[in-house]
Amino acid sequence: TSFIFDLSKYLKFGSSNEIRIEVDNAYNTDIPPLEADFNFYGGIYRDLELITTGKSHFQLEGETAGNLPIKTPEVNAKLAEITFEGKMVNFKDQLKLQVEITDPSGKKVSDYEEALKSEEFSIDFEINDPKLWSPEKPNIYHLKADLIDSASGEILDSYASNFGCRWFKTDPEKGFFLNGEPIKLIGANRHQDFENMGNAVSNAIHRKDYQMIKDMGANFIRTAHYPQDPEVYRICDELGLLVWTEVPVINDVTDSEAYHQNAINMQREQILQLYNHPSIVFWGYMNEIFIRLVFTGDMSEADKKAKIKTSVELAKKLEVETKKLDTTRLSVMALHENDIYNTSGIADIPDVIGWNLYFGWYTQG
């Protein structure tokens, strides 16, 4: 997930500055993932930006990393209700907010212009006869917001984001429904790893991978097993790929408050930063979490019970946090073929379960 730090108080204005970023990917039992079936790398391997703002600006720092949520609490074929929320930094009188929404063809369909009365805002819009987002027709709307000094007319800060209008549900007997129609989810898992690059994959390769997945007839992707580059979700929006995105709580859990809190923080950041992407339908938070427990032969029964207990407790916390931040999407976890997920009760916690079946691999038959 992204991070933003305010460097203002450390900078020497009018002279040269050197900014050094130190990162540490050393093994830490309080930070997921503890282990996995993919490579871990160090270093910074995604895009960096140096952002300059006026004193009054849309909030950048914090777990949202500059994202302002565009919510679609109610969507149907005739009407889409849109809510745009945000917060200012250094709020002052004479600030005006100007918002414009354009449809997939670039036509303006809604706008707003009002003086701000406080540092936080929430604005409701309605779009009649919305052009719905789907894998067949990935229609994308665009929102642009300007923070304006009313006295001078100067634009102090701007924010822009794409979003989409769609609704969906799952049924245990009938499957997944998008925009009121049943749709069979066909797709793949995808890792961000490439020969001679490791995780430092260019946006061009991200796009090539997802275009290949789309071209083979897929309509669904799981970003195994971690939030991928922000560009990935933009690509999935544009191509029409439904997304299951997840945090890297995989294989094992440490029974510590720090591990639990780090996992929760990861899920919060994933949801708050990626909220506006219409492609995302599932928020994932665990992958085969008992696989190490099942295949570690020397683990005592007491240790197994303790591992199950802390994993179930964490799953419940993650479910609560997920629904607190987003009631419109579905929670999900992936499990491997073992009854421990049923007997422990962990399979009952999320909205959706993905069962990984390894016939002839982990089991006979």
C-alpha positions as CSV (number, residue, x, y, z in Angstrom):
1,T,0.0,0.0,0.0
2,S,1.0,3.6,-0.5
3,F,2.5,6.0,2.0
4,I,2.8,9.8,2.1
5,F,5.0,11.8,4.5
6,D,4.9,15.6,5.0
7,L,8.5,16.8,4.7
8,S,7.8,20.5,5.0
9,K,9.3,21.2,8.4
10,Y,12.5,19.3,7.4
11,L,13.1,21.2,4.1
12,K,15.5,24.1,3.8
13,F,13.7,26.5,1.4
14,G,15.9,28.4,-1.0
15,S,18.7,25.8,-1.0
16,S,19.4,22.3,-2.1
17,N,17.9,19.4,-0.2
18,E,18.8,15.7,-0.2
19,I,16.0,13.2,0.6
20,R,17.1,9.7,1.6
21,I,14.6,6.9,2.1
22,E,15.7,3.9,4.1
23,V,13.6,0.7,4.0
24,D,14.0,-2.6,5.9
25,N,12.5,-5.8,4.8
26,A,14.1,-8.0,7.5
27,Y,12.0,-10.8,8.9
28,N,9.7,-9.6,11.6
29,T,7.3,-11.9,13.4
30,D,4.9,-9.0,13.9
31,I,4.6,-8.1,10.2
32,P,2.8,-10.2,7.7
33,P,3.6,-12.1,5.6
34,L,5.7,-14.5,7.7
35,E,6.2,-16.9,4.8
36,A,4.5,-17.7,1.4
37,D,4.8,-19.5,-1.9
38,F,6.2,-16.3,-3.6
39,N,9.4,-14.4,-3.4
40,F,10.0,-11.5,-1.0
41,Y,12.1,-8.6,-2.0
42,G,13.5,-5.5,-0.4
43,G,13.8,-1.9,-1.6
44,I,11.3,0.5,-3.2
45,Y,10.0,-0.9,-6.4
46,R,6.9,1.2,-7.2
47,D,6.5,4.8,-8.4
48,L,7.7,7.7,-6.2
49,E,6.4,11.3,-6.4
50,L,7.4,14.6,-4.8
51,I,4.2,16.5,-4.2
52,T,4.0,20.2,-3.7
53,T,0.9,21.9,-2.4
54,G,-0.4,25.2,-1.1
55,K,-0.9,25.6,2.6
56,S,-4.6,24.7,2.1
57,H,-5.1,21.5,0.3
58,F,-6.9,18.2,0.2
59,Q,-5.6,15.8,2.8
60,L,-2.7,13.7,1.6
61,E,-1.0,12.3,4.8
62,G,-2.4,9.3,6.6
63,E,-3.7,5.9,5.7
64,T,-5.8,7.1,2.7
65,A,-2.5,8.3,1.0
66,G,-4.4,11.1,-0.7
67,N,-7.4,9.1,-1.9
68,L,-10.8,10.8,-1.5
69,P,-13.6,8.2,-1.5
70,I,-16.3,8.2,-4.2
71,K,-19.1,6.0,-2.9
72,T,-22.1,4.5,-4.8
73,P,-24.5,3.6,-2.0
74,E,-27.3,2.9,-4.4
75,V,-27.1,1.9,-8.1
76,N,-29.7,0.5,-10.4
77,A,-30.4,0.7,-14.2
78,K,-32.3,4.0,-13.8
79,L,-30.4,5.9,-11.1
80,A,-26.9,6.0,-9.4
81,E,-26.5,7.8,-6.1
82,I,-22.9,9.1,-5.7
83,T,-21.3,10.5,-2.5
84,F,-18.0,12.3,-2.6
85,E,-16.2,12.7,0.7
86,G,-13.0,14.4,1.8
87,K,-11.1,16.5,4.2
88,M,-9.0,19.7,4.0
89,V,-5.7,20.5,5.6
90,N,-5.3,24.1,6.9
91,F,-9.0,25.0,6.4
92,K,-9.7,28.7,6.3
93,D,-12.6,31.0,5.4
94,Q,-13.1,31.9,1.7
95,L,-12.4,28.4,0.4
96,K,-14.8,27.1,-2.3
97,L,-15.2,23.6,-3.6
98,Q,-15.9,23.0,-7.3
99,V,-16.7,19.5,-8.5
100,E,-17.5,18.2,-12.0
101,I,-18.5,14.6,-13.0
102,T,-18.2,13.5,-16.6
103,D,-19.6,10.3,-18.2
104,P,-17.6,7.8,-20.2
105,S,-18.0,9.9,-23.3
106,G,-16.6,13.0,-21.5
107,K,-20.0,14.7,-21.3
108,K,-20.7,16.6,-18.0
109,V,-23.5,15.0,-16.1
110,S,-23.3,16.7,-12.7
111,D,-21.5,19.6,-11.0
112,Y,-21.3,21.4,-7.7
113,E,-19.9,24.7,-6.4
114,E,-20.3,25.9,-2.8
115,A,-18.3,27.6,-0.1
116,L,-16.8,25.2,2.4
117,K,-18.0,25.6,6.0
118,S,-15.6,23.2,7.7
119,E,-12.5,21.1,7.0
120,E,-14.6,18.0,6.1
121,F,-17.2,17.7,3.3
122,S,-19.7,15.2,1.9
123,I,-21.5,15.9,-1.3
124,D,-24.3,13.8,-2.9
125,F,-24.9,13.5,-6.6
126,E,-27.4,11.6,-8.7
127,I,-26.8,10.3,-12.2
128,N,-29.9,9.3,-14.2
129,D,-29.7,6.3,-16.6
130,P,-26.1,5.6,-15.6
131,K,-23.8,3.8,-18.0
132,L,-23.1,0.7,-16.0
133,W,-19.6,-0.8,-15.5
134,S,-19.2,-4.5,-16.5
135,P,-16.5,-6.7,-18.1
136,E,-18.3,-6.4,-21.4
137,K,-18.7,-2.6,-21.1
138,P,-16.2,-1.2,-18.6
139,N,-17.8,2.3,-18.5
140,I,-15.8,4.7,-16.4
141,Y,-17.0,8.1,-15.0
142,H,-14.5,10.8,-14.0
143,L,-14.7,13.2,-11.1
144,K,-12.6,16.4,-10.8
145,A,-12.6,18.6,-7.7
146,D,-10.9,22.0,-7.4
147,L,-10.2,23.8,-4.1
148,I,-10.5,27.5,-4.9
149,D,-9.6,30.7,-3.0
150,S,-12.9,32.7,-3.3
151,A,-11.1,36.0,-2.9
152,S,-8.5,35.6,-5.7
153,G,-10.1,32.8,-7.7
154,E,-6.9,30.9,-7.5
155,I,-7.1,27.1,-7.7
156,L,-5.2,26.0,-4.5
157,D,-5.4,22.2,-5.1
158,S,-7.1,19.7,-7.4
159,Y,-8.2,16.1,-7.1
160,A,-9.2,13.7,-9.8
161,S,-10.4,10.1,-9.8
162,N,-12.2,7.6,-12.0
163,F,-15.2,5.6,-10.7
164,G,-17.9,3.3,-12.0
165,C,-21.6,2.6,-11.4
166,R,-22.5,-1.1,-10.8
167,W,-24.1,-3.3,-8.3
168,F,-23.5,-7.0,-7.4
169,K,-24.3,-9.8,-5.0
170,T,-23.6,-13.5,-4.4
171,D,-26.0,-16.4,-3.8
172,P,-24.7,-19.7,-2.4
173,E,-26.9,-21.6,-4.9
174,K,-26.9,-19.3,-8.0
175,G,-23.5,-17.7,-7.8
176,F,-22.4,-14.2,-8.6
177,F,-24.7,-11.5,-10.0
178,L,-23.5,-8.2,-11.6
179,N,-26.0,-5.5,-12.4
180,G,-28.8,-8.0,-11.8
181,E,-27.5,-10.6,-14.3
182,P,-25.7,-13.9,-13.4
183,I,-22.1,-14.0,-14.5
184,K,-19.7,-16.9,-14.3
185,L,-16.4,-15.8,-12.9
186,I,-13.5,-17.1,-15.0
187,G,-10.0,-15.9,-14.3
188,A,-6.6,-16.5,-12.7
189,N,-4.3,-15.5,-9.8
190,R,-1.5,-13.1,-10.7
191,H,1.8,-12.4,-9.1
192,Q,3.8,-9.2,-9.7
193,D,7.1,-11.1,-10.4
194,F,9.0,-11.0,-13.7
195,E,12.3,-12.4,-14.9
196,N,15.4,-10.3,-14.1
197,M,13.1,-7.7,-12.4
198,G,11.6,-9.4,-9.3
199,N,8.9,-7.1,-8.0
200,A,10.2,-4.0,-9.9
201,V,7.8,-4.5,-12.7
202,S,7.1,-1.7,-15.1
203,N,3.5,-0.4,-15.8
204,A,3.9,-1.7,-19.4
205,I,4.4,-5.2,-18.1
206,H,1.5,-4.9,-15.7
207,R,-0.7,-3.9,-18.6
208,K,0.6,-6.7,-20.9
209,D,-0.1,-9.3,-18.2
210,Y,-3.6,-8.1,-17.6
211,Q,-4.3,-7.7,-21.3
212,M,-3.2,-11.3,-21.9
213,I,-5.6,-12.4,-19.1
214,K,-8.5,-10.5,-20.6
215,D,-7.6,-11.8,-24.1
216,M,-7.8,-15.4,-23.0
217,G,-11.5,-14.9,-22.1
218,A,-11.2,-14.1,-18.4
219,N,-13.4,-11.6,-16.6
220,F,-12.0,-12.0,-13.1
221,I,-8.6,-11.7,-11.4
222,R,-7.2,-12.4,-7.9
223,T,-4.2,-10.2,-7.0
224,A,-2.4,-13.0,-5.2
225,H,-1.5,-12.4,-2.4
226,Y,-1.1,-8.7,-1.7
227,P,-2.2,-5.3,-3.0
228,Q,-0.5,-4.8,-6.3
229,D,0.6,-1.6,-8.0
230,P,-2.0,1.2,-8.2
231,E,-1.7,1.0,-11.9
232,V,-3.0,-2.6,-11.9
233,Y,-6.4,-1.6,-10.5
234,R,-6.7,1.2,-13.1
235,I,-5.9,-1.3,-15.8
236,C,-8.6,-3.7,-14.5
237,D,-11.1,-0.8,-14.4
238,E,-10.3,0.0,-18.1
239,L,-10.2,-3.6,-19.4
240,G,-13.2,-4.9,-17.5
241,L,-11.7,-7.4,-15.1
242,L,-13.5,-8.0,-11.8
243,V,-11.0,-8.0,-8.9
244,W,-10.4,-9.9,-5.7
245,T,-7.7,-8.0,-3.9
246,E,-6.2,-9.0,-0.6
247,V,-3.6,-8.3,2.1
248,P,-0.7,-10.7,2.7
249,V,-2.0,-12.5,5.8
250,I,-0.9,-15.9,4.5
251,N,0.0,-19.4,5.9
252,D,0.6,-18.3,9.5
253,V,-0.4,-15.8,12.2
254,T,1.6,-14.6,15.1
255,D,-0.3,-14.4,18.4
256,S,0.7,-10.9,19.2
257,E,-1.2,-7.6,19.4
258,A,1.4,-6.0,17.0
259,Y,0.8,-8.7,14.3
260,H,-3.0,-8.3,14.6
261,Q,-2.8,-4.5,14.4
262,N,-0.4,-4.6,11.5
263,A,-2.8,-6.9,9.6
264,I,-5.7,-4.6,10.4
265,N,-3.7,-1.5,9.3
266,M,-2.9,-3.3,6.0
267,Q,-6.6,-4.0,5.3
268,R,-7.6,-0.4,6.3
269,E,-5.0,1.1,3.9
270,Q,-6.0,-1.3,1.1
271,I,-9.7,-0.4,1.3
272,L,-9.2,3.3,1.9
273,Q,-6.7,3.7,-0.9
274,L,-8.4,1.5,-3.6
275,Y,-12.0,2.3,-2.7
276,N,-12.9,4.1,-6.0
277,H,-12.1,1.3,-8.3
278,P,-15.3,-0.2,-9.8
279,S,-13.4,-3.4,-10.7
280,I,-12.9,-4.4,-7.1
281,V,-15.7,-6.5,-5.7
282,F,-14.0,-8.7,-3.0
283,W,-11.8,-7.5,-0.1
284,G,-9.6,-10.5,0.9
285,Y,-7.8,-10.8,4.1
286,M,-6.5,-14.4,4.6
287,N,-5.0,-17.1,2.4
288,E,-4.7,-20.8,3.4
289,I,-4.0,-19.6,7.0
290,F,-3.9,-23.1,8.5
291,I,-1.7,-24.7,5.8
292,R,1.5,-24.5,8.0
293,L,-0.4,-25.8,11.0
294,V,-1.7,-28.8,9.0
295,F,1.7,-29.8,7.5
296,T,3.9,-29.2,10.6
297,G,4.2,-32.6,12.1
298,D,5.9,-31.7,15.3
299,M,3.4,-29.1,16.5
300,S,1.8,-30.0,19.8
301,E,-2.0,-30.1,20.2
302,A,-1.8,-27.1,22.6
303,D,0.2,-25.1,20.1
304,K,-2.3,-26.0,17.3
305,K,-5.2,-24.9,19.5
306,A,-3.5,-21.6,20.3
307,K,-2.7,-21.0,16.6
308,I,-6.3,-21.7,15.6
309,K,-7.6,-19.4,18.4
310,T,-5.5,-16.4,17.4
311,S,-6.2,-16.9,13.7
312,V,-10.0,-17.0,14.2
313,E,-9.8,-13.9,16.5
314,L,-7.8,-12.0,13.8
315,A,-10.3,-13.1,11.1
316,K,-13.1,-11.7,13.2
317,K,-11.3,-8.4,13.7
318,L,-10.5,-8.1,10.0
319,E,-14.2,-8.8,9.1
320,V,-15.4,-6.1,11.4
321,E,-12.9,-3.6,10.1
322,T,-13.7,-4.4,6.5
323,K,-17.4,-3.9,7.0
324,K,-16.8,-0.8,9.0
325,L,-15.1,0.8,6.0
326,D,-17.1,-0.6,3.2
327,T,-20.6,-2.2,3.4
328,T,-21.0,-2.4,-0.4
329,R,-18.3,-5.0,-1.2
330,L,-17.9,-8.6,-0.1
331,S,-15.3,-10.0,2.2
332,V,-13.4,-13.1,1.1
333,M,-10.7,-15.6,2.1
334,A,-9.1,-18.5,0.4
335,L,-8.8,-21.9,2.1
336,H,-7.1,-25.1,1.2
337,E,-8.7,-28.5,1.1
338,N,-9.0,-29.4,4.8
339,D,-11.9,-29.7,7.3
340,I,-10.1,-27.6,9.9
341,Y,-11.5,-24.5,8.3
342,N,-15.0,-25.7,9.0
343,T,-14.4,-27.2,12.5
344,S,-12.6,-24.0,13.6
345,G,-15.5,-21.8,12.4
346,I,-13.1,-19.5,10.4
347,A,-15.0,-20.4,7.2
348,D,-18.1,-18.9,8.6
349,I,-16.7,-15.4,9.0
350,P,-16.3,-13.8,5.5
351,D,-19.1,-13.4,3.0
352,V,-17.3,-15.6,0.4
353,I,-15.0,-18.5,0.6
354,G,-12.6,-19.7,-2.1
355,W,-11.7,-23.4,-1.7
356,N,-8.3,-24.3,-3.2
357,L,-8.5,-27.9,-4.3
358,Y,-5.2,-29.8,-4.8
359,F,-6.2,-33.2,-6.0
360,G,-3.2,-35.4,-6.3
361,W,-0.9,-32.7,-4.8
362,Y,-1.6,-32.3,-1.1
363,T,-4.2,-35.1,-1.1
364,Q,-4.8,-38.4,-3.0
365,G,-7.4,-38.6,-5.7
